[in-house]
Amino acid sequence: MNNRNVIVKKVFVFSLAFLFAVGFSFGQAAKKVEKDLSAKKEAEEEDLSPTVQLVDLKYTLPSWVTVTGGSILCQPVRNSFGYAAVEEGKMVCAFDHDGKIMWERGINARLKPLISVGASDMIYIISKDGDLNMMNPGGLLVWTAHSGFSVTEAPLPGRDGRIYVRGGSDLACFGIKGICRWNIPLPEQNTSLPIVELNEGSVLVFLNKEVDGKSVAVTVTPFGEVSDEFCFSGKVVQVEQCFFGALVSFADGATGLCAEKDGKPYSKWAVMAGQEGLSAPTRIITEGFSPSTALLLTGSPATAIQIGVLDGSQKHVYKTDFSPDALTYAGRTLQGLVLADGSHACCYVQEGEPFWKATFNPSKKWTYFFPTDSGNIGLCMRDWVIEGYRIRQNIGFSPDVSSYHPKNNRDYNSFYEKTDLHSTNVSGPVISPERAEDILNSFSEGNFGNREKDWIPVLKNELSEMILAWTTLNSQQNTEQPFFCKDFDYTRTVLTLTANSGTGMYQKYYAELLEKVRDPVVLAEVIKNAGISAYDPDARMLSAMEAIAKKYSLKNSNESVHIAICDATFEICRFMGRPAFFAKGKATITRLLSPQYGKATREYARKTLEKFIEIGF
């Protein structure tokens, strides 16, 4: 309301009060003035609320058009830089929020429309002969592994870098380098409900069987151990993974959270149909929401209920004009909740007010819809084209802010065997040469099943002791050397085992060792195994090697360290696939071309830069 209107309004109100006070008989006139003022106030208050942006795509030209190498075969999946999708013609593509193609890569196999994104934006796709393929964010095919069965859904990335794939009667787990950790028969799975990880790490798998109309499921530990069957309180029609477990909805509209404690599944909370406004159908939405929140769409037309995932408490409730069963898309962007069906889409702010509405052109045929944080919507057409429309621009939008929540690595502490075993000067090494050979062969050949839950905690203990040893040696003088500062052969054994473990849980130890180890021989061994591991999500190992290159620049006797840095830097950059990694890695290698480094170092650095060029960076 502007100042002039405020003044006019106050004058009117004062005049009316004065006239009534002196008993002036203008009753009918006063009522009319009061009614007019009330209507004006309501209109002004309505003007203060956000106006809805209405767009009819029948009369709107696309803001951008992207031509792809083939029709998009699946719903594009989000990652930190945009979207990835499977195309016709054995192709995978990635594009940003404005539809710009970042890369398109071919695979020498027919692809299924099954794709998922894990930690560090690693992309997992399935080919029709049962192969699991991992691409890095730069589009490089890092490895291909054969499952031995027909895969029926998109891979499920685990929390420590492992990946699960399932068929109708099989479930398998692969490591971060593509080695199969275990493959078990699991018949009669209900493949209409996806597999999900519970809060402690077990995989929840629904079966086709029911008991009195109630769904039956099992859990499978990260090491392939199958639980007894257990029964839900009704027929489950949807399951969505969240940080605290698995959100489930039932045929009658009820919802609940299935969680896990000490490896055992239990019901964390449940809301029955008819309670708190729930009625069939109920759809759960987690995309774009924080780990602690989710949204329920219940009834038809649907009521939207934003809930706290941990306890099921209601945060916001509002009406929509969509039916949950007819939705082609449901998720949250920075602008709000976006719902779409075959004819229109709408974005609702948190309070439930529409922010924009878009009506689709009925003469254009599209297969998949996606909204962006910047206020665009994309339509994957049937003619190798993605059309983008700018519906309502975000004021002050920054690409650095996103509604996408990346997956982070965590371990499976609840399932490891508990042990304090570690090597000391008194006890000597806790891993014998024979056992070390068995572990290394298992990591290389695969199919070791639940044996790894005994190995992982011991290896973690050994790396922790290795870090402590070098911390102690660096801070004290005239003291007995710790075990890991004396026994180089055993140190090399532990480093080799952890680097080949196929998990993403040891890299933090490597980064700390790179910062603490002073012996050039040991340091070169740590660097070499960091390169074998190659997984460096936060670039901490790369940064540590950059610092080492600066520190040892004047000592030609450390050329073995510099050469190890070249190899490890290249392998980490190649595996991680991010432009920022290549820029950082190439800067480190370029430094090694300087005159203060030895001739062998400079020549090796030059050849390493050529390898970067060969892979397109």
Secondary structure as UniProt FT lines:
FT   HELIX           3..21
FT   TURN            22..23
FT   HELIX           27..48
FT   STRAND          53..56
FT   HELIX           57..59
FT   STRAND          64..67
FT   STRAND          77..78
FT   STRAND          83..87
FT   TURN            88..90
FT   STRAND          91..95
FT   TURN            97..98
FT   STRAND          101..106
FT   STRAND          111..117
FT   HELIX           119..121
FT   STRAND          123..127
FT   TURN            128..129
FT   STRAND          131..135
FT   TURN            137..138
FT   STRAND          141..146
FT   STRAND          156..157
FT   TURN            159..160
FT   STRAND          163..166
FT   STRAND          170..174
FT   TURN            176..177
FT   STRAND          180..185
FT   TURN            191..192
FT   STRAND          196..197
FT   TURN            199..200
FT   STRAND          203..211
FT   TURN            212..213
FT   STRAND          214..220
FT   TURN            222..223
FT   STRAND          230..231
FT   STRAND          236..242
FT   TURN            243..244
FT   STRAND          245..250
FT   TURN            251..252
FT   STRAND          255..261
FT   TURN            262..263
FT   STRAND          264..271
FT   TURN            273..274
FT   TURN            276..277
FT   STRAND          282..285
FT   TURN            287..288
FT   TURN            291..292
FT   STRAND          293..298
FT   TURN            299..302
FT   STRAND          303..308
FT   TURN            309..311
FT   STRAND          314..319
FT   HELIX           324..326
FT   STRAND          329..332
FT   STRAND          337..340
FT   STRAND          344..348
FT   TURN            350..351
FT   STRAND          354..359
FT   TURN            362..363
FT   STRAND          366..371
FT   TURN            373..374
FT   STRAND          376..381
FT   STRAND          385..390
FT   TURN            395..396
FT   TURN            399..400
FT   HELIX           413..415
FT   TURN            425..427
FT   HELIX           433..445
FT   HELIX           449..451
FT   HELIX           452..475
FT   HELIX           483..486
FT   HELIX           488..499
FT   HELIX           507..516
FT   HELIX           520..533
FT   TURN            537..538
FT   HELIX           540..551
FT   TURN            552..554
FT   HELIX           556..558
FT   HELIX           559..576
FT   HELIX           579..591
FT   TURN            592..593
FT   TURN            595..596
FT   HELIX           599..614
FT   TURN            615..616
//
